[in-house]
């Protein structure tokens, strides 16, 4: 667990998001220091939409991914599948037992279709932090405002500061794309910041210059893979050709990723 925590002490690292054990093993083979699950990517792999995966399905997924790799895995735990502090703690316990080096908790409630109040969000982060501390795992608190059309940066920063005070180790406001906004979050949030890499947003070197500690991709890699599958299927249906095979993963990459000495 300390390996994952140490990654957040200085510098900037990329934490890509596999959607199954095979993609996790492949990403590990390319040298990434840690991985993170993706709720949307996992849901797609199960034939579901995001926010429809059950806790049991997530725990099984985490067990499979952590068993497949030798590097730390952070878990997108959505809102920890619970409305109470006891339920949040139970989810953290289950994910820790499944091998998670870290988890995230977000302040959006799909049941109500609203972002929690700052006070409620902080209470939920505190419950997760107490449970995470028992296992020595890294807790990331997510302020979801920008994903749901609430672009008040002052409110987002206030939330992140409150979540830090409640015990979060890492702070994350997915949806930020402007350099000035990211710089403010890094300067004012009060702890290590994760940024979601987005099309048209700053590059990883630019994020590093801004002081971002961790860069993730959410479901981005999963959607690239599904996009390639769509394109191949359309070519087969439309022309009956297989030129897409020229873009196949080289066999040596599979050998390197999947062989265990």
MIGU-856474 format. One record per residue (C-alpha): x, y, z; chain. Coordinates in nm, 2 decimals, decimal comma, padded with zeros to 4 digits, m for minus. Example, Ala and Ser with C-alpha at 12.3 -4.5 7.8 and 13.67 -1.06 7.14 Angstrom:
! residues 2
+--------+--------+--------+----+
|      X |      Y |      Z | ch |
+--------+--------+--------+----+
|  01,23 | m00,45 |  00,78 |  A |
|  01,37 | m00,11 |  00,71 |  A |
+--------+--------+--------+----+
***
This chain:
! residues 261
+--------+--------+--------+----+
|      X |      Y |      Z | ch |
+--------+--------+--------+----+
|  00,00 |  00,00 |  00,00 |  A |
|  00,28 |  00,24 |  00,08 |  A |
|  00,41 |  00,22 | m00,28 |  A |
|  00,09 |  00,38 | m00,40 |  A |
|  00,09 |  00,65 | m00,13 |  A |
|  00,45 |  00,73 | m00,22 |  A |
|  00,36 |  00,80 | m00,58 |  A |
|  00,16 |  01,10 | m00,46 |  A |
|  00,45 |  01,27 | m00,27 |  A |
|  00,60 |  01,45 | m00,56 |  A |
|  00,61 |  01,47 | m00,94 |  A |
|  00,34 |  01,36 | m01,18 |  A |
|  00,23 |  01,01 | m01,28 |  A |
| m00,02 |  00,87 | m01,52 |  A |
| m00,27 |  00,62 | m01,38 |  A |
| m00,45 |  00,46 | m01,68 |  A |
| m00,78 |  00,29 | m01,65 |  A |
| m00,82 | m00,07 | m01,76 |  A |
| m01,17 | m00,23 | m01,79 |  A |
| m01,08 | m00,59 | m01,73 |  A |
| m00,79 | m00,82 | m01,62 |  A |
| m00,65 | m00,84 | m01,97 |  A |
| m00,63 | m00,47 | m02,03 |  A |
| m00,48 | m00,43 | m01,68 |  A |
| m00,21 | m00,68 | m01,76 |  A |
| m00,13 | m00,51 | m02,09 |  A |
| m00,11 | m00,16 | m01,93 |  A |
|  00,12 | m00,30 | m01,66 |  A |
|  00,35 | m00,44 | m01,92 |  A |
|  00,41 | m00,10 | m02,07 |  A |
|  00,55 |  00,03 | m01,74 |  A |
|  00,28 |  00,23 | m01,58 |  A |
|  00,33 |  00,25 | m01,20 |  A |
| m00,03 |  00,20 | m01,10 |  A |
| m00,38 |  00,15 | m01,25 |  A |
| m00,73 |  00,27 | m01,17 |  A |
| m01,06 |  00,10 | m01,25 |  A |
| m01,32 |  00,28 | m01,44 |  A |
| m01,69 |  00,26 | m01,36 |  A |
| m01,81 |  00,33 | m01,71 |  A |
| m01,55 |  00,09 | m01,87 |  A |
| m01,65 | m00,19 | m01,62 |  A |
| m02,02 | m00,13 | m01,69 |  A |
| m01,96 | m00,16 | m02,07 |  A |
| m01,77 | m00,48 | m02,02 |  A |
| m02,08 | m00,62 | m01,84 |  A |
| m02,32 | m00,49 | m02,10 |  A |
| m02,45 | m00,22 | m01,87 |  A |
| m02,46 |  00,16 | m01,86 |  A |
| m02,25 |  00,36 | m01,61 |  A |
| m02,39 |  00,37 | m01,26 |  A |
| m02,57 |  00,04 | m01,30 |  A |
| m02,30 | m00,19 | m01,18 |  A |
| m02,36 | m00,36 | m00,84 |  A |
| m02,12 | m00,36 | m00,55 |  A |
| m02,08 | m00,73 | m00,58 |  A |
| m01,99 | m00,69 | m00,94 |  A |
| m01,73 | m00,42 | m00,86 |  A |
| m01,57 | m00,63 | m00,58 |  A |
| m01,54 | m00,93 | m00,81 |  A |
| m01,39 | m00,70 | m01,08 |  A |
| m01,14 | m00,56 | m00,84 |  A |
| m01,04 | m00,90 | m00,71 |  A |
| m00,98 | m01,01 | m01,07 |  A |
| m00,77 | m00,71 | m01,17 |  A |
| m00,56 | m00,70 | m00,85 |  A |
| m00,49 | m01,07 | m00,89 |  A |
| m00,38 | m01,01 | m01,25 |  A |
| m00,12 | m00,74 | m01,19 |  A |
|  00,17 | m00,66 | m00,95 |  A |
|  00,12 | m00,29 | m00,93 |  A |
| m00,12 | m00,08 | m00,71 |  A |
| m00,48 | m00,05 | m00,82 |  A |
| m00,71 |  00,24 | m00,73 |  A |
| m01,08 |  00,17 | m00,74 |  A |
| m01,36 |  00,39 | m00,88 |  A |
| m01,61 |  00,31 | m00,61 |  A |
| m01,87 |  00,57 | m00,73 |  A |
| m02,05 |  00,68 | m00,41 |  A |
| m01,95 |  00,36 | m00,23 |  A |
| m02,29 |  00,20 | m00,29 |  A |
| m02,43 |  00,33 |  00,04 |  A |
| m02,63 |  00,61 |  00,20 |  A |
| m02,50 |  00,56 |  00,55 |  A |
| m02,16 |  00,58 |  00,72 |  A |
| m02,18 |  00,21 |  00,81 |  A |
| m02,25 |  00,12 |  00,45 |  A |
| m01,97 |  00,33 |  00,32 |  A |
| m01,73 |  00,16 |  00,56 |  A |
| m01,85 | m00,18 |  00,46 |  A |
| m01,78 | m00,10 |  00,09 |  A |
| m01,43 |  00,02 |  00,18 |  A |
| m01,37 | m00,29 |  00,38 |  A |
| m01,48 | m00,52 |  00,09 |  A |
| m01,26 | m00,33 | m00,16 |  A |
| m00,96 | m00,34 |  00,07 |  A |
| m01,01 | m00,72 |  00,11 |  A |
| m01,03 | m00,74 | m00,27 |  A |
| m00,68 | m00,59 | m00,30 |  A |
| m00,74 | m00,22 | m00,36 |  A |
| m00,45 |  00,01 | m00,29 |  A |
| m00,68 |  00,31 | m00,30 |  A |
| m01,05 |  00,40 | m00,36 |  A |
| m01,24 |  00,71 | m00,47 |  A |
| m01,57 |  00,84 | m00,34 |  A |
| m01,78 |  01,09 | m00,53 |  A |
| m02,04 |  01,34 | m00,42 |  A |
| m02,30 |  01,28 | m00,70 |  A |
| m02,61 |  01,07 | m00,61 |  A |
| m02,76 |  00,91 | m00,92 |  A |
| m03,06 |  00,81 | m00,71 |  A |
| m03,16 |  01,18 | m00,67 |  A |
| m02,98 |  01,31 | m00,98 |  A |
| m02,81 |  01,57 | m00,77 |  A |
| m02,47 |  01,65 | m00,63 |  A |
| m02,47 |  01,62 | m00,25 |  A |
| m02,45 |  01,93 | m00,04 |  A |
| m02,10 |  02,02 |  00,07 |  A |
| m02,18 |  01,92 |  00,43 |  A |
| m02,32 |  01,58 |  00,33 |  A |
| m02,04 |  01,52 |  00,10 |  A |
| m01,78 |  01,59 |  00,37 |  A |
| m01,96 |  01,36 |  00,61 |  A |
| m01,95 |  01,08 |  00,36 |  A |
| m01,58 |  01,14 |  00,29 |  A |
| m01,51 |  01,13 |  00,66 |  A |
| m01,68 |  00,79 |  00,69 |  A |
| m01,47 |  00,66 |  00,39 |  A |
| m01,15 |  00,81 |  00,54 |  A |
| m01,20 |  00,64 |  00,87 |  A |
| m01,24 |  00,30 |  00,70 |  A |
| m00,96 |  00,36 |  00,45 |  A |
| m00,72 |  00,45 |  00,74 |  A |
| m00,79 |  00,11 |  00,90 |  A |
| m00,65 | m00,06 |  00,59 |  A |
| m00,38 |  00,20 |  00,50 |  A |
| m00,53 |  00,26 |  00,16 |  A |
| m00,53 |  00,60 | m00,02 |  A |
| m00,87 |  00,78 | m00,03 |  A |
| m00,95 |  01,01 | m00,33 |  A |
| m01,25 |  01,25 | m00,28 |  A |
| m01,42 |  01,36 | m00,60 |  A |
| m01,62 |  01,68 | m00,65 |  A |
| m01,85 |  01,60 | m00,94 |  A |
| m01,98 |  01,95 | m01,01 |  A |
| m01,82 |  02,00 | m01,36 |  A |
| m01,96 |  01,67 | m01,49 |  A |
| m02,31 |  01,77 | m01,41 |  A |
| m02,32 |  02,13 | m01,54 |  A |
| m02,23 |  02,31 | m01,21 |  A |
| m01,93 |  02,51 | m01,32 |  A |
| m01,89 |  02,72 | m01,01 |  A |
| m01,52 |  02,68 | m00,95 |  A |
| m01,53 |  02,85 | m00,61 |  A |
| m01,78 |  02,59 | m00,49 |  A |
| m01,58 |  02,30 | m00,63 |  A |
| m01,27 |  02,42 | m00,45 |  A |
| m01,46 |  02,47 | m00,13 |  A |
| m01,58 |  02,11 | m00,16 |  A |
| m01,23 |  01,98 | m00,22 |  A |
| m01,09 |  02,17 |  00,08 |  A |
| m01,37 |  02,03 |  00,30 |  A |
| m01,31 |  01,68 |  00,17 |  A |
| m00,94 |  01,72 |  00,25 |  A |
| m01,02 |  01,84 |  00,60 |  A |
| m01,25 |  01,53 |  00,63 |  A |
| m00,95 |  01,30 |  00,56 |  A |
| m00,91 |  01,26 |  00,19 |  A |
| m00,56 |  01,19 |  00,07 |  A |
| m00,61 |  01,30 | m00,29 |  A |
| m00,85 |  01,55 | m00,45 |  A |
| m01,03 |  01,52 | m00,78 |  A |
| m01,27 |  01,74 | m00,98 |  A |
| m01,33 |  01,55 | m01,31 |  A |
| m01,43 |  01,77 | m01,60 |  A |
| m01,18 |  02,05 | m01,55 |  A |
| m01,02 |  02,14 | m01,88 |  A |
| m00,90 |  02,51 | m01,86 |  A |
| m00,54 |  02,56 | m01,75 |  A |
| m00,64 |  02,85 | m01,52 |  A |
| m00,90 |  02,64 | m01,34 |  A |
| m00,67 |  02,35 | m01,29 |  A |
| m00,39 |  02,58 | m01,16 |  A |
| m00,64 |  02,73 | m00,91 |  A |
| m00,74 |  02,38 | m00,79 |  A |
| m00,38 |  02,27 | m00,75 |  A |
| m00,30 |  02,60 | m00,56 |  A |
| m00,60 |  02,61 | m00,33 |  A |
| m00,74 |  02,26 | m00,28 |  A |
| m00,49 |  02,17 | m00,01 |  A |
| m00,36 |  01,83 | m00,12 |  A |
| m00,24 |  01,62 | m00,42 |  A |
| m00,47 |  01,67 | m00,72 |  A |
| m00,58 |  01,41 | m00,98 |  A |
| m00,69 |  01,55 | m01,32 |  A |
| m00,89 |  01,37 | m01,58 |  A |
| m00,71 |  01,40 | m01,92 |  A |
| m00,97 |  01,52 | m02,18 |  A |
| m00,96 |  01,59 | m02,55 |  A |
| m00,86 |  01,95 | m02,61 |  A |
| m00,73 |  01,99 | m02,25 |  A |
| m00,38 |  02,03 | m02,13 |  A |
| m00,13 |  01,75 | m02,22 |  A |
|  00,03 |  01,55 | m01,94 |  A |
|  00,35 |  01,76 | m01,95 |  A |
|  00,14 |  02,07 | m01,93 |  A |
| m00,05 |  01,93 | m01,63 |  A |
|  00,28 |  01,85 | m01,47 |  A |
|  00,39 |  02,21 | m01,51 |  A |
|  00,07 |  02,31 | m01,33 |  A |
|  00,16 |  02,09 | m01,03 |  A |
| m00,09 |  01,81 | m01,10 |  A |
|  00,01 |  01,50 | m00,91 |  A |
| m00,19 |  01,23 | m01,09 |  A |
| m00,35 |  01,20 | m01,44 |  A |
| m00,62 |  00,95 | m01,52 |  A |
| m00,83 |  00,88 | m01,82 |  A |
| m01,16 |  00,75 | m01,68 |  A |
| m01,33 |  00,54 | m01,94 |  A |
| m01,12 |  00,69 | m02,22 |  A |
| m00,92 |  00,38 | m02,31 |  A |
| m01,22 |  00,16 | m02,29 |  A |
| m01,41 |  00,38 | m02,54 |  A |
| m01,11 |  00,38 | m02,78 |  A |
| m01,12 |  00,00 | m02,77 |  A |
| m01,49 | m00,01 | m02,82 |  A |
| m01,46 |  00,25 | m03,10 |  A |
| m01,20 |  00,02 | m03,28 |  A |
| m01,44 | m00,27 | m03,24 |  A |
| m01,73 | m00,06 | m03,39 |  A |
| m01,51 |  00,04 | m03,69 |  A |
| m01,41 | m00,31 | m03,75 |  A |
| m01,77 | m00,44 | m03,74 |  A |
| m01,88 | m00,17 | m03,98 |  A |
| m01,61 | m00,25 | m04,23 |  A |
| m01,71 | m00,62 | m04,21 |  A |
| m02,07 | m00,54 | m04,27 |  A |
| m02,03 | m00,27 | m04,53 |  A |
| m01,75 | m00,40 | m04,74 |  A |
| m01,66 | m00,75 | m04,61 |  A |
| m01,30 | m00,66 | m04,59 |  A |
| m01,06 | m00,69 | m04,29 |  A |
| m00,82 | m00,40 | m04,33 |  A |
| m00,87 | m00,33 | m03,96 |  A |
| m00,65 | m00,63 | m03,88 |  A |
| m00,35 | m00,42 | m03,98 |  A |
| m00,41 | m00,23 | m03,65 |  A |
| m00,41 | m00,55 | m03,44 |  A |
| m00,20 | m00,57 | m03,12 |  A |
|  00,13 | m00,74 | m03,20 |  A |
|  00,16 | m01,09 | m03,07 |  A |
|  00,48 | m01,00 | m02,89 |  A |
|  00,29 | m00,74 | m02,68 |  A |
|  00,05 | m01,01 | m02,57 |  A |
|  00,33 | m01,25 | m02,49 |  A |
|  00,51 | m00,99 | m02,28 |  A |
|  00,19 | m00,89 | m02,10 |  A |
|  00,03 | m01,23 | m02,04 |  A |
|  00,33 | m01,45 | m01,97 |  A |
|  00,42 | m01,49 | m01,60 |  A |
|  00,76 | m01,63 | m01,51 |  A |
+--------+--------+--------+----+
***
